[in-house]
């Protein structure tokens, strides 16, 4: 009976958090698109919206590691297991990101495209190779100019307690721009609310900024090898974070 009551409570909490988030999303997007004064203001408005979701789910966020300096171009490559990780990203990562990418799935929310433009977030056009190549080149140019570019390693929410198969997008951008990749490992989102579930367990998302991985000596043909190297580093650090071990990146 005690387990049943706990289960009901966690599903109620997660369902309430999700419904409130979805209902408010069009309003927040419109406010960002119409009222945000600049990139930082837009991101702050997004962060407050996602913070309400995490607070309702009773999930906290902590960061450790070596944070990237402004003005030094790099690719921030990250993993995501569930929507809780997306929320954790949006409440904690903005001080370290100059330009970001998001799945065009979010464009289905009203005013999302205009709001994301204000926040320097670009939509990844799935299924449109030409548009994707153009986006990659914009990201390469930004990194060459000293911007910190954030790009998901898996290209989607993995939906599992672990690191999914990496795509080569982040590696291609880094190799073309000849800038380092900084692995940013997220751990805890799957436990807090697994993908496809409304069950919200109180917990913590731990985010680790690992030591940078240089791209010197790599060419485009090495993108798959480089992505696999990054994935191995993510797997190791994900396990360390799950065991709450200190930084060994």
C-alpha positions in Angstrom: 0.0 0.0 0.0 2.8 2.4 0.9 4.6 1.7 -2.5 1.2 2.2 -4.3 0.6 5.5 -2.7 4.2 6.7 -3.5 3.7 5.6 -7.1 0.5 7.5 -7.4 2.1 10.6 -5.8 5.0 10.6 -8.2 2.8 10.2 -11.2 0.6 13.0 -10.0 3.6 15.3 -9.5 5.1 14.5 -12.9 1.8 14.8 -14.7 1.1 18.1 -13.1 4.5 19.5 -13.9 4.2 18.4 -17.5 0.8 19.8 -18.1 1.7 23.1 -16.5 4.8 23.3 -18.7 2.9 22.5 -21.9 0.0 24.8 -21.2 2.4 27.7 -20.5 4.8 27.1 -23.3 3.0 29.1 -26.0 2.6 32.0 -23.6 6.3 31.9 -22.6 7.4 31.7 -26.3 5.2 34.7 -27.2 6.6 36.7 -24.3 10.2 35.8 -25.4 9.5 36.6 -29.1 7.8 39.9 -28.3 9.4 41.2 -25.1 12.9 39.9 -24.7 15.4 42.8 -25.0 18.4 40.6 -26.0 19.7 37.1 -26.0 20.4 37.0 -22.2 16.9 38.3 -21.5 15.3 35.6 -23.7 17.3 32.9 -22.1 16.4 34.0 -18.6 12.7 33.9 -19.5 13.2 30.3 -20.8 15.2 29.3 -17.7 12.4 30.5 -15.4 9.9 28.4 -17.3 12.0 25.3 -17.1 12.9 25.9 -13.5 9.2 25.8 -12.6 9.0 22.4 -14.2 12.0 21.1 -12.3 10.8 22.6 -9.0 7.5 20.9 -9.4 9.2 17.6 -10.1 11.5 18.2 -7.0 14.6 17.9 -9.1 17.8 19.9 -8.4 20.8 20.6 -10.7 24.5 20.6 -9.9 27.6 21.3 -12.0 31.2 20.5 -11.7 34.3 20.4 -13.9 36.2 22.9 -16.0 33.9 25.5 -17.5 34.7 27.0 -21.0 35.9 30.6 -21.2 34.1 33.2 -23.2 35.8 34.1 -26.5 37.5 30.7 -26.9 35.7 28.8 -29.7 34.7 25.2 -28.8 31.9 22.7 -29.3 30.0 21.8 -26.1 28.9 18.2 -26.9 26.3 16.8 -24.5 24.0 13.8 -23.9 20.4 13.8 -22.8 18.4 10.8 -21.4 15.0 12.4 -20.8 13.1 15.7 -20.9 14.4 16.4 -17.3 17.9 16.7 -18.8 16.5 19.2 -21.4 15.1 21.2 -18.5 18.4 21.0 -16.6 20.2 22.3 -19.6 17.9 25.3 -19.9 18.3 26.3 -16.3 22.1 25.9 -16.0 24.0 25.9 -19.3 23.4 29.4 -20.7 26.3 31.1 -19.0 28.6 28.8 -21.0 26.9 28.7 -24.4 26.9 31.4 -27.1 25.0 29.5 -29.7 22.8 26.4 -29.4 20.9 23.9 -31.5 17.5 22.2 -30.8 15.4 19.6 -32.5 12.9 21.2 -34.8 10.2 19.2 -32.9 10.0 22.2 -30.6 8.9 24.3 -33.5 5.5 22.8 -33.2 4.9 25.0 -30.2 3.4 28.4 -31.2 5.9 31.2 -31.4 8.8 28.8 -30.8 10.9 29.7 -33.9 10.8 33.4 -33.2 11.5 32.9 -29.5 14.5 30.6 -30.3 15.9 33.2 -32.7 15.9 35.7 -29.8 17.9 33.2 -27.6 20.4 32.3 -30.4 19.0 28.8 -30.6 18.8 27.2 -34.1 16.4 24.4 -35.1 17.9 21.3 -36.6 15.8 20.5 -39.7 15.5 16.8 -39.6 15.1 15.2 -43.1 16.3 18.2 -44.9 19.9 17.5 -45.8 20.6 20.8 -47.6 19.2 22.9 -44.7 21.2 20.8 -42.2 24.4 21.3 -44.1 23.8 25.0 -44.1 23.2 24.9 -40.3 26.4 23.0 -39.8 28.3 25.6 -41.7 26.8 28.4 -39.7 27.9 26.6 -36.5 31.4 26.1 -37.9 31.7 29.8 -38.7 30.5 30.7 -35.2 33.0 28.4 -33.6 35.8 29.8 -35.7 34.8 33.3 -34.5 35.3 32.3 -30.9 31.7 31.2 -30.0 30.9 28.3 -27.7 28.6 26.2 -29.7 26.4 23.5 -28.0 25.4 20.4 -30.0 23.8 17.2 -28.8 26.0 14.1 -29.3 23.2 11.6 -29.7 21.0 13.8 -31.8 17.9 12.9 -29.7 16.8 11.9 -26.2 18.4 8.5 -25.6 15.6 7.2 -23.3 17.9 5.0 -21.3 20.0 5.0 -18.2 23.2 5.5 -20.1 24.8 7.1 -23.2 23.3 6.4 -26.6 25.1 6.0 -29.9 26.7 9.3 -30.9 26.1 10.8 -34.3 28.8 12.7 -36.1 27.4 16.2 -36.1 29.3 17.7 -33.2 32.5 16.0 -34.5 32.1 17.4 -38.0 31.6 20.9 -36.7 34.6 20.7 -34.4 36.9 19.2 -37.0 35.9 21.7 -39.7 36.3 24.6 -37.3 39.5 23.1 -35.8 38.3 23.8 -32.3 38.2 21.5 -29.3 35.2 19.6 -28.1 34.2 19.9 -24.4 32.2 16.9 -23.3 29.3 17.9 -21.0 27.9 14.8 -19.3 24.3 14.8 -18.0 23.4 12.1 -15.4 20.2 11.7 -13.3 17.4 12.7 -15.7 16.4 9.1 -16.5 16.0 8.3 -12.8 14.0 11.5 -12.1 11.6 11.0 -15.0 12.2 8.3 -17.7 11.4 9.2 -21.2 7.7 8.4 -22.0 6.7 8.5 -18.3 5.0 11.1 -16.1 6.5 9.6 -12.9 8.6 12.2 -11.3 11.0 11.1 -8.6 12.8 13.6 -6.4 16.4 13.7 -7.4 19.3 15.5 -8.9 20.7 16.0 -12.4 24.5 16.1 -12.3 26.3 18.0 -15.1 30.0 17.5 -15.6 32.2 19.7 -17.9 35.0 17.4 -18.9 38.5 18.3 -20.1 38.5 19.4 -23.7 39.3 17.0 -26.5 41.4 18.5 -29.3 40.7 18.1 -33.0 44.2 18.8 -34.2 45.3 16.1 -36.7 41.7 15.0 -37.5 40.0 15.5 -40.9 36.4 15.1 -41.9 36.9 11.4 -42.8 37.8 10.8 -39.1 34.5 12.2 -37.8 33.1 8.7 -37.0 36.2 7.7 -35.2 36.2 11.0 -33.2 32.5 10.6 -32.3 33.2 7.1 -31.0 36.1 8.5 -28.9 33.8 11.1 -27.4 31.2 8.5 -26.7 33.7 6.4 -24.7 34.6 9.4 -22.6 30.9 10.1 -22.0 30.2 6.5 -20.9 33.1 6.6 -18.4 32.0 9.9 -16.9 28.4 8.9 -16.8 29.2 5.9 -14.7 31.4 8.1 -12.4 28.5 10.5 -11.9 26.1 7.7 -11.2 28.4 6.5 -8.5 29.0 10.1 -7.3 32.7 9.8 -7.7 34.9 12.9 -8.0 36.0 14.5 -11.3 38.3 12.0 -13.1 37.6 13.3 -16.6 
